[in-house]
Amino acid sequence: MKWASTLCAQPTLAASIEEAIEGIDDQLDGEPPDLVTVFIDPQQHGQYYLVSETLKQRFPHAEVLGCVAGGVVGAGLEVEDSPALAMSAAVMPAVAITPFHLEPAEVEAFELDPDLWYERLNLDSGDDADVSFLVIPDPFTCDAKALLGSLDAAFHSSPKVGGLASGAQQPGSSVLFIDDQVHSAGAVGLALRGDLTMDTIVAQGCKPIGEPLFITWAKDNRIYQLEGRKASQVLAELFETLPPTDQETARYSLFLGIAMEGGRPAYEHGDFLIRNLIGLDPESGVIAIGESLENGQVVQFHLRDATTSALDLRTMLARYRTSLSGGAPQGALLFSCLGRGKQLYGEAHHDSRVIMDHLGDLPIGGFFCNGEIGPIAGRSYLHGYTSAIALFRPKSAH
């Protein structure tokens, strides 16, 4: 397996495509790639059909996946506010890659009958343990939660990583690339199977405060009681115990983490699904969050800021590096929130550089998303303010 990644910013889209292809060809020593991803900043405007058309001419055997995005990642660099095109490519011997596009109406049908995935991908049921997915939905026309639910139902053991396209301001103006096609609605993706392990890291950028708590009364997305007491009162008492710096952060960046596995003696980074607090009523004691809840679940309040987000990513990468047995990853795709990057850290290239600090000079591509897709405790979720990372290595090297 061999990966390459480039980032180009020529005056025209056609020139950027040509420069990127030359860079990929040089890094791969002329070997034809099996997979190409391409992400384009909307300021790198032009005739988008040139992307798929040119790539199919130059790399006829490669499957192409990409979109126009609000920021791009290539060659370990992150460009958020100027024209750029990021392209990554991989030579993947003994890996079958199947492209797919779902129209918006099909997402509902696949949710009702997840077995339709096997027909669409020409797979037999039971192949789920040997498939990995890259997915890019359109935020305006695709129900991403329904899409992920159907994929999880059909391929419960398979990792799914990706993000919502972010380069459009209104429905109908999104640009999704798949194979030799360009779409403006639905979702595109790739199913990969064979001699491949796609490891995943989901860095939600938060730190826990206080202690884990049991929900003793909840309905839908509203928590009425924690540990048998008004939820808002529990939060108010926690706030008083925080140091001044955390109190200030809590005023604008407070979240709730939902433990994905109950009954554990202790919880660590990655054990919680982080969700926004969207309402609080001190009189009734109710706290509302952006996720459905159940009585008996374990939750913990979390904070997010630049320092916490950086530490979380470093912690997740250090844990991944320690856990590696066999071959190291050969390439990576980074799907990062539009709210990260320079807006959060005050500097460019932060997450890409942290990844390379921990994993070496890895070819990294990707884009800044309107929502990030990645697994928590084996189930796929749509996240916010997150970096979801797919890391690729040959299974035969384990």
PECORGI-V626059 format. One record per residue. PSI is psi in radians with two decimals (none if undefined). OMEGA is omega as a letter, one per 20 degrees, with the letter a starting at -180 (999 if undefined). D_LAST is the distance of its C-alpha to the last C-alpha in whole Angstrom. Layout:
psi: (PSI;PSI)
omega: (OMEGA;OMEGA)
d_last: (D_LAST;D_LAST)
This chain:
psi: (2.39;2.34;2.69;2.72;2.43;2.82;2.21;2.62;1.05;2.87;-0.50;2.73;-0.74;-0.71;-0.67;-0.71;-0.80;-0.77;-0.71;-0.75;-0.74;-0.71;-0.74;-0.81;-0.70;-0.79;-0.55;0.14;0.65;-0.07;2.34;2.28;2.71;-0.39;2.37;2.27;2.48;2.24;2.31;2.23;2.42;-0.37;-0.32;0.97;2.88;-2.74;1.71;-0.40;-0.36;-0.50;-1.07;-0.70;-0.83;-0.73;-0.66;-0.53;-0.75;-0.61;1.25;-0.39;0.04;2.50;2.36;2.37;2.41;-3.00;2.94;2.34;2.78;-0.01;2.62;2.77;2.19;2.49;0.56;0.17;2.65;2.14;2.10;-0.36;0.46;2.80;2.32;2.71;2.24;2.26;2.34;2.70;2.68;2.41;2.08;1.43;2.47;0.51;2.16;2.27;2.10;2.04;2.69;2.65;2.27;2.22;2.74;-0.72;-0.48;-0.49;-0.75;-0.72;-0.71;-0.55;-0.71;-0.54;1.44;-0.35;-0.27;-0.43;-0.68;-0.66;-0.77;-0.68;0.04;0.85;2.75;2.53;2.45;-0.10;0.12;-0.49;-0.19;0.39;2.43;2.60;2.41;2.25;2.33;1.75;2.71;2.23;-0.36;-0.59;-0.14;2.24;1.63;-0.64;-0.73;-0.70;-0.85;-0.64;-0.72;-0.69;-0.75;-0.67;-0.67;-0.62;1.21;-0.37;-0.02;2.37;2.46;2.21;2.58;-2.67;2.79;2.32;2.55;0.23;0.04;2.66;-0.19;2.75;2.47;-0.15;0.07;2.73;2.00;2.25;2.31;2.18;-2.12;0.40;2.75;2.22;2.76;0.08;2.87;-2.46;2.57;2.74;3.06;2.42;2.17;2.31;2.61;-2.39;1.19;2.36;2.16;1.76;2.67;2.48;2.25;1.80;1.83;-0.09;0.46;2.80;2.51;2.59;2.64;-2.65;2.78;2.52;2.55;2.37;2.09;-0.19;2.03;2.68;2.22;-2.07;0.32;2.30;2.14;-0.69;2.45;2.20;0.60;0.17;2.80;2.28;-0.73;-0.57;-0.69;-0.75;-0.72;-0.72;-0.65;-0.75;-0.71;-0.40;-0.18;2.59;2.77;-0.68;-0.71;-0.58;-0.73;-0.75;-0.68;-0.39;-0.44;-0.13;1.04;2.36;2.95;2.30;2.33;2.06;2.28;-0.28;1.97;2.91;0.22;2.55;-0.43;2.72;2.54;3.14;2.37;-0.14;-0.22;2.49;2.06;2.28;2.63;2.52;2.17;-0.01;2.62;2.24;1.73;-0.56;-0.84;-0.33;0.11;2.41;2.25;2.44;2.99;0.84;2.57;2.57;2.86;2.66;2.46;-0.19;2.67;2.29;2.84;2.41;2.58;2.73;2.65;2.25;-3.09;-0.78;-0.80;-0.74;-0.76;-0.74;-0.72;-0.80;-0.77;-0.70;-0.78;-0.71;-0.69;-0.71;-0.72;-0.80;-0.71;-0.59;-0.22;2.29;2.34;-2.52;2.58;2.77;2.53;-0.31;2.88;2.59;2.27;2.14;1.77;2.61;2.54;-0.40;-0.01;-2.46;-2.56;-0.55;-0.63;-0.82;-0.30;0.21;2.72;2.78;0.29;-1.02;-0.65;-0.74;-0.65;-0.71;-0.79;-0.55;-0.63;-0.50;0.08;-3.03;1.31;2.34;2.07;2.22;3.11;-2.85;2.91;2.26;2.85;0.02;2.45;2.49;2.24;2.79;2.53;2.12;0.70;0.04;2.46;2.39;2.75;2.15;3.01;2.65;0.53;2.70;2.02;2.20;2.29;2.21;2.28;2.31;2.67;2.39;-0.58;-0.29;-0.10;none)
omega: (a;a;r;r;r;r;a;a;r;a;a;r;a;r;r;r;a;r;r;r;r;r;r;a;r;a;r;r;r;r;a;a;r;a;r;r;a;a;a;r;a;r;r;a;r;r;a;r;r;a;a;a;a;a;r;r;a;r;a;a;a;r;a;r;r;r;r;a;a;r;a;r;r;r;r;r;a;r;a;a;r;a;r;r;r;r;r;a;a;r;a;r;r;r;r;a;a;r;r;r;r;r;a;a;a;a;r;r;r;r;a;a;a;r;r;r;a;r;a;a;r;a;r;r;a;r;a;a;a;a;r;a;r;a;r;r;r;a;a;a;a;r;a;r;r;r;a;r;r;r;r;a;a;a;a;a;a;r;r;a;r;a;r;r;a;a;a;r;a;r;r;a;r;r;a;r;r;a;r;a;r;a;r;a;r;a;r;r;r;r;a;r;a;a;a;r;r;r;a;r;r;a;a;r;a;r;r;r;a;a;r;a;r;r;r;r;r;r;a;a;a;r;r;a;r;a;r;a;r;a;a;r;r;r;r;r;r;a;a;a;a;r;a;a;r;r;r;r;a;a;a;a;a;a;r;r;r;a;a;r;r;r;r;r;r;a;a;r;r;a;a;r;a;r;a;r;a;r;r;r;a;a;r;a;a;r;r;r;a;r;r;a;r;r;r;r;r;r;r;r;a;r;r;r;a;a;a;a;r;r;r;r;r;r;a;r;r;r;r;a;r;a;a;r;a;a;r;r;a;a;a;r;a;r;a;a;r;r;r;r;a;a;a;a;a;r;a;r;a;a;r;r;r;r;a;r;a;a;r;a;a;r;a;r;r;r;r;a;r;a;a;a;r;a;r;a;r;r;a;a;r;a;r;r;a;r;r;a;r;a;a;r;r;r;a;a;a;999)
d_last: (13;16;18;22;24;28;31;34;38;40;44;43;40;40;40;37;35;36;35;32;31;32;30;27;28;28;25;23;25;27;24;25;23;21;22;24;25;29;31;34;37;40;42;40;42;43;43;39;39;39;35;34;37;36;32;33;35;33;29;30;27;25;25;27;27;29;32;35;34;36;34;31;28;27;26;25;29;31;34;36;40;40;40;36;33;30;27;24;22;19;18;16;16;15;16;19;21;24;26;29;32;34;38;39;41;38;36;38;38;34;35;37;35;31;31;32;29;28;31;30;27;28;25;26;26;23;20;20;16;15;17;17;20;22;26;29;32;35;37;40;40;37;36;33;33;34;31;28;30;30;26;25;28;26;23;22;19;18;18;21;22;25;28;32;33;36;38;41;44;45;44;44;43;39;37;34;32;30;30;34;35;37;38;39;39;36;32;30;26;23;21;18;16;14;10;10;9;12;12;16;19;22;24;28;30;32;33;34;38;40;38;36;39;40;41;45;46;44;45;43;42;45;45;48;47;45;45;48;50;50;47;49;51;47;46;49;49;46;47;49;47;45;46;47;45;43;46;46;43;43;46;44;41;40;38;37;33;33;31;28;28;31;32;30;31;30;28;26;25;24;26;29;30;32;35;38;42;44;47;49;52;54;57;55;52;49;46;45;41;39;37;39;39;40;41;39;36;35;36;36;38;36;37;36;37;35;34;33;31;29;29;27;25;24;23;21;19;19;18;15;14;14;12;9;6;4;5;9;11;13;16;18;20;23;25;28;31;35;36;33;33;36;38;37;36;38;36;34;30;30;27;25;26;24;21;21;23;19;17;19;20;18;20;22;24;25;29;31;32;34;32;28;26;23;22;23;22;21;24;25;28;30;30;32;32;28;26;23;20;17;14;12;9;8;6;6;4;0)
